[in-house]
């Protein structure tokens, strides 16, 4: 005779108790949701300083430090004149017409050097960037020449071109050529190949690809090269006008050096700086005009 053992029966769940607990939890959650308050963002009230004021803060602080050093005697007049003295000397040079005449001659030299350098640098970059045979023929000589200090070529240019305007413009041209060449060449070779393939799929010819795809893609690099070239153009002008010059801002500096006029030298340096800043502003405005299609990060 076998005795079967039945498993112990588990207690049946109390359905009503479970339902009551669920209802209580739901009611509690409903009360919690009803008690929540909407979070309203509080607008920040930062003081908004105009950008032109922020950009002028640095030069104003530098000018104030300069005035402080000269007033306390840290900088003597024969070493570095005070801002008031510099302003007076600058006004005297403007009033007698020597500074405007010198600025006009220097601007003309930079304009011619920039024109010739832009034509040569851009032309070489187009030949080298668009054609492989052009790269083989042009790039290596340009890379060799750009490592030669253009200031060291001044005696050679004097022998070749004499002591007139030609060697001065040639120095500026040489200084402008290489930054433009490098940036335009890099811009051409940096165009996305997928854009080239898209243009070919649309049926563009080789000239159409160059005109509508390659050149617009290389334009940002070309404008960057132009900004670099302008800076080097003013640097080359400083050297060019101090060698056998009879007019220009550099000529005023040479005369001031002979008479130990540090105030006139500082005035000429400030004029160089402002002319360079003005040229850079023109190029930046040109960038905003020509590159409206390219969204860029402008800072926060």
Phi and psi in degrees as a GROMACS rama.xvg file:
@    title "Ramachandran Plot"
@    xaxis  label "Phi"
@    yaxis  label "Psi"
@TYPE xy
-100.787  140.68  UNK-2
-108.47  119.235  UNK-3
-90.2426  134.069  UNK-4
-102.983  117.258  UNK-5
-79.0886  138.505  UNK-6
-62.7961  147.034  UNK-7
-65.3546  135.568  UNK-8
-77.6876  130.261  UNK-9
-77.5195  147.143  UNK-10
-66.3187  138.368  UNK-11
-69.3056  134.957  UNK-12
-65.689  145.325  UNK-13
-83.6827  98.4709  UNK-14
-62.1261  -38.1982  UNK-15
-67.4291  -36.3998  UNK-16
-68.4566  -41.1807  UNK-17
-63.3116  -44.3187  UNK-18
-61.5464  -37.9553  UNK-19
-66.3756  -39.545  UNK-20
-65.6758  -42.3663  UNK-21
-62.3013  -42.6083  UNK-22
-63.5576  -38.9752  UNK-23
-66.3257  -41.2715  UNK-24
-65.0574  -40.6096  UNK-25
-64.3818  -40.4657  UNK-26
-64.9279  -38.8205  UNK-27
-64.5396  -42.0738  UNK-28
-64.2462  -40.2638  UNK-29
-60.936  -41.4612  UNK-30
-65.9459  -35.718  UNK-31
-65.4497  -44.461  UNK-32
-64.6013  -36.878  UNK-33
-69.6125  -26.1661  UNK-34
-82.121  -11.1371  UNK-35
-68.968  140.385  UNK-36
-108.166  138.969  UNK-37
-65.0585  138.91  UNK-38
-90.1032  118.954  UNK-39
-103.494  118.526  UNK-40
-64.6163  136.02  UNK-41
-89.765  119.717  UNK-42
-64.7259  136.082  UNK-43
-74.2246  139.651  UNK-44
-113.362  55.9999  UNK-45
-73.228  144.91  UNK-46
-73.1316  119.17  UNK-47
-88.8164  109.882  UNK-48
-92.2546  130.131  UNK-49
-57.0046  144.197  UNK-50
-65.7339  -36.2145  UNK-51
-62.8211  -32.6293  UNK-52
-71.2234  -39.2456  UNK-53
-64.8834  -37.7273  UNK-54
-72.017  -24.6928  UNK-55
-92.361  -5.14035  UNK-56
-65.3758  -43.8488  UNK-57
-60.3066  -52.676  UNK-58
-59.752  -35.895  UNK-59
-66.7454  -41.6893  UNK-60
-64.6705  -39.9731  UNK-61
-63.5954  -40.5703  UNK-62
-64.942  -39.5485  UNK-63
-65.8479  -39.4609  UNK-64
-64.7545  -40.5684  UNK-65
-59.6946  -47.4325  UNK-66
-63.1095  -39.0151  UNK-67
-64.852  -42.3255  UNK-68
-67.1101  -37.9067  UNK-69
-74.6922  -33.0847  UNK-70
-70.5951  -35.3332  UNK-71
-84.4664  -3.63266  UNK-72
86.77  2.86041  UNK-73
-63.9834  -40.673  UNK-74
-108.264  115.451  UNK-75
-81.6154  164.805  UNK-76
-65.3626  -33.3328  UNK-77
-77.9998  -15.339  UNK-78
-93.8017  -50.7861  UNK-79
-152.318  115.731  UNK-80
-71.7459  159.831  UNK-81
-74.3727  161.305  UNK-82
-58.4101  -36.8297  UNK-83
-63.7873  -41.7742  UNK-84
-65.6497  -39.8618  UNK-85
-63.0024  -42.2313  UNK-86
-63.9541  -40.429  UNK-87
-65.296  -44.1218  UNK-88
-65.4737  -40.9193  UNK-89
-61.462  -41.671  UNK-90
-64.8521  -38.351  UNK-91
-63.568  -40.5613  UNK-92
-67.7429  -34.1004  UNK-93
-70.7793  -40.2826  UNK-94
-67.6051  -37.3621  UNK-95
-85.5764  -0.553583  UNK-96
85.3605  -3.63545  UNK-97
-70.6294  -39.6959  UNK-98
-70.8688  -45.9518  UNK-99
-60.4886  -38.2949  UNK-100
-64.8784  -42.3891  UNK-101
-65.6732  -39.9469  UNK-102
-63.0549  -41.0079  UNK-103
-62.3328  -42.6635  UNK-104
-66.8895  -41.6771  UNK-105
-66.307  -40.4873  UNK-106
-63.4382  -37.2632  UNK-107
-65.5806  -41.3239  UNK-108
-63.8692  -44.0908  UNK-109
-64.5889  -39.4092  UNK-110
-63.0783  -45.0586  UNK-111
-66.9429  -43.8501  UNK-112
-63.2345  -39.5197  UNK-113
-67.6509  -38.9012  UNK-114
-63.6491  -49.5874  UNK-115
-67.0788  -42.3591  UNK-116
-64.9113  -37.9824  UNK-117
-65.1418  -42.2376  UNK-118
-64.0388  -45.3372  UNK-119
-69.5814  -48.3349  UNK-120
-64.3945  -44.0941  UNK-121
-67.7826  -41.5425  UNK-122
-61.4608  -45.3946  UNK-123
-64.7251  -37.7801  UNK-124
-66.8775  -37.4897  UNK-125
-65.5396  -43.4911  UNK-126
-64.4092  -44.0817  UNK-127
-75.5276  -33.4466  UNK-128
-82.8252  -30.747  UNK-129
-90.3653  -22.5905  UNK-130
-128.566  134.301  UNK-131
-67.7686  -38.7302  UNK-132
-66.2825  -32.9535  UNK-133
-65.7433  -39.0296  UNK-134
-62.7816  -41.7336  UNK-135
-64.0393  -33.6219  UNK-136
-88.8225  -29.903  UNK-137
-104.209  -41.6198  UNK-138
-63.0958  -46.1044  UNK-139
-61.7126  -47.6282  UNK-140
-61.2866  -37.534  UNK-141
-66.1975  -42.5954  UNK-142
-62.9571  -32.9212  UNK-143
-70.8902  -44.0246  UNK-144
-69.8506  -32.8684  UNK-145
-70.9523  -17.0344  UNK-146
-83.1355  -8.90063  UNK-147
-83.0262  123.892  UNK-148
-60.8936  122.386  UNK-149
-67.881  -22.376  UNK-150
-66.8208  -33.2992  UNK-151
-69.8548  -12.9413  UNK-152
-89.0567  -1.68086  UNK-153
-58.5959  -47.9912  UNK-154
-59.4387  -37.3232  UNK-155
-67.5375  -39.1907  UNK-156
-66.5229  -34.7858  UNK-157
-65.0516  -39.3145  UNK-158
-66.9527  -39.3712  UNK-159
-73.9367  -48.6913  UNK-160
-107.55  -3.46608  UNK-161
88.2364  -159.755  UNK-162
-113.857  18.1934  UNK-163
-87.6279  -144.367  UNK-164
-79.2098  -24.453  UNK-165
-59.7616  -48.4204  UNK-166
-65.1575  -32.7979  UNK-167
-66.8427  -44.5675  UNK-168
-68.0904  -34.6265  UNK-169
-65.0337  -38.6345  UNK-170
-64.2563  -44.9548  UNK-171
-64.7874  -40.8545  UNK-172
-60.0679  -44.2864  UNK-173
-64.9114  -39.5916  UNK-174
-66.9002  -31.3693  UNK-175
-79.9786  -31.3971  UNK-176
-62.584  -48.2557  UNK-177
-70.7668  -42.9302  UNK-178
-60.116  -38.6264  UNK-179
-66.1246  -42.6459  UNK-180
-58.9455  -49.2377  UNK-181
-62.961  -43.3905  UNK-182
-74.9241  -38.7321  UNK-183
-68.6428  -41.3477  UNK-184
-61.6838  -46.1735  UNK-185
-63.9851  -36.8615  UNK-186
-65.5018  -39.3161  UNK-187
-66.4922  -47.3455  UNK-188
-74.3571  -12.4788  UNK-189
-92.3651  1.79997  UNK-190
-66.3277  136.011  UNK-191
-62.1553  129.892  UNK-192
-65.8005  -26.8811  UNK-193
-66.1442  -32.0175  UNK-194
-66.8528  -37.3077  UNK-195
-63.4124  -44.2698  UNK-196
-64.3127  -38.2708  UNK-197
-64.7217  -40.7437  UNK-198
-64.9827  -38.9892  UNK-199
-66.0836  -38.0821  UNK-200
-66.9476  -24.7408  UNK-201
-84.6946  -0.900881  UNK-202
87.9744  19.087  UNK-203
-72.7516  140.334  UNK-204
-75.9613  178.828  UNK-205
-62.4653  -44.0576  UNK-206
-66.0407  -35.9518  UNK-207
-64.6244  -38.6012  UNK-208
-63.4989  -43.0859  UNK-209
-64.2132  -42.6046  UNK-210
-74.2638  -42.2164  UNK-211
-99.1378  -15.959  UNK-212
-121.005  -55.4465  UNK-213
-70.2365  -51.665  UNK-214
-64.7098  -44.2604  UNK-215
-62.0433  -35.203  UNK-216
-68.5376  -29.9882  UNK-217
-87.5839  -7.3915  UNK-218
-62.0083  -41.9793  UNK-219
-58.5774  -42.873  UNK-220
-65.2456  -36.4613  UNK-221
-64.8233  -41.3445  UNK-222
-69.1794  -35.1371  UNK-223
-63.4946  -42.1984  UNK-224
-62.4853  -34.6049  UNK-225
-65.8901  -37.5644  UNK-226
-65.3053  -43.8011  UNK-227
-61.7275  -41.5887  UNK-228
-65.4267  -36.1393  UNK-229
-64.5537  -41.083  UNK-230
-61.9168  -43.6629  UNK-231
-70.0907  -30.3451  UNK-232
-61.6581  -43.0982  UNK-233
-68.5722  -35.9007  UNK-234
-64.5931  -43.2509  UNK-235
-65.3743  -33.8651  UNK-236
-64.3895  -38.179  UNK-237
-58.6165  -45.3008  UNK-238
-69.5301  -41.3119  UNK-239
-65.7148  -38.1122  UNK-240
-80.7776  -6.46433  UNK-241
-99.8723  9.14238  UNK-242
-121.58  108.017  UNK-243
55.1802  39.8304  UNK-244
-100.356  143.467  UNK-245
-118.99  7.96981  UNK-246
-164.151  161.161  UNK-247
110.131  171.222  UNK-248
-65.3245  -39.2378  UNK-249
-62.3328  -36.0214  UNK-250
-63.9736  -39.9228  UNK-251
-61.4824  -38.5016  UNK-252
-66.3713  -39.1993  UNK-253
-64.319  -43.6507  UNK-254
-62.0657  -42.6499  UNK-255
-64.6132  -35.6195  UNK-256
-64.0265  -40.7037  UNK-257
-64.8242  -30.8293  UNK-258
-102.434  11.2241  UNK-259
57.2519  39.7412  UNK-260
-96.6636  85.4556  UNK-261
-66.2543  -28.0566  UNK-262
-66.3694  -40.2605  UNK-263
-66.7719  -38.6857  UNK-264
-62.111  -42.6621  UNK-265
-65.6685  -39.1968  UNK-266
-59.3907  -44.8762  UNK-267
-64.4003  -39.2932  UNK-268
-65.1677  -38.9996  UNK-269
-65.2141  -38.7272  UNK-270
-63.4646  -43.8711  UNK-271
-56.1324  -45.365  UNK-272
-63.5523  -43.5915  UNK-273
-70.0838  -36.3376  UNK-274
-64.4617  -40.9357  UNK-275
-64.4424  -40.4637  UNK-276
-64.3215  -40.059  UNK-277
-64.6076  -41.7821  UNK-278
-64.4739  -39.8843  UNK-279
-65.6034  -36.8019  UNK-280
-63.5215  -38.6385  UNK-281
-63.5978  -43.2502  UNK-282
-67.7912  -39.9848  UNK-283
-62.8472  -39.3018  UNK-284
-64.9733  -37.9588  UNK-285
-65.1346  -37.0119  UNK-286
-62.428  -46.1714  UNK-287
-62.8067  -31.1221  UNK-288
-77.1944  -42.9307  UNK-289
-88.1925  -18.6517  UNK-290
-114.266  35.7256  UNK-291
-67.0025  -22.5671  UNK-292
-77.3768  -10.9423  UNK-293
-109.364  105.405  UNK-294
-73.1218  134.132  UNK-295
-133.108  163.088  UNK-296
-77.7281  129.283  UNK-297
-109.771  8.62513  UNK-298
91.0223  162.06  UNK-299
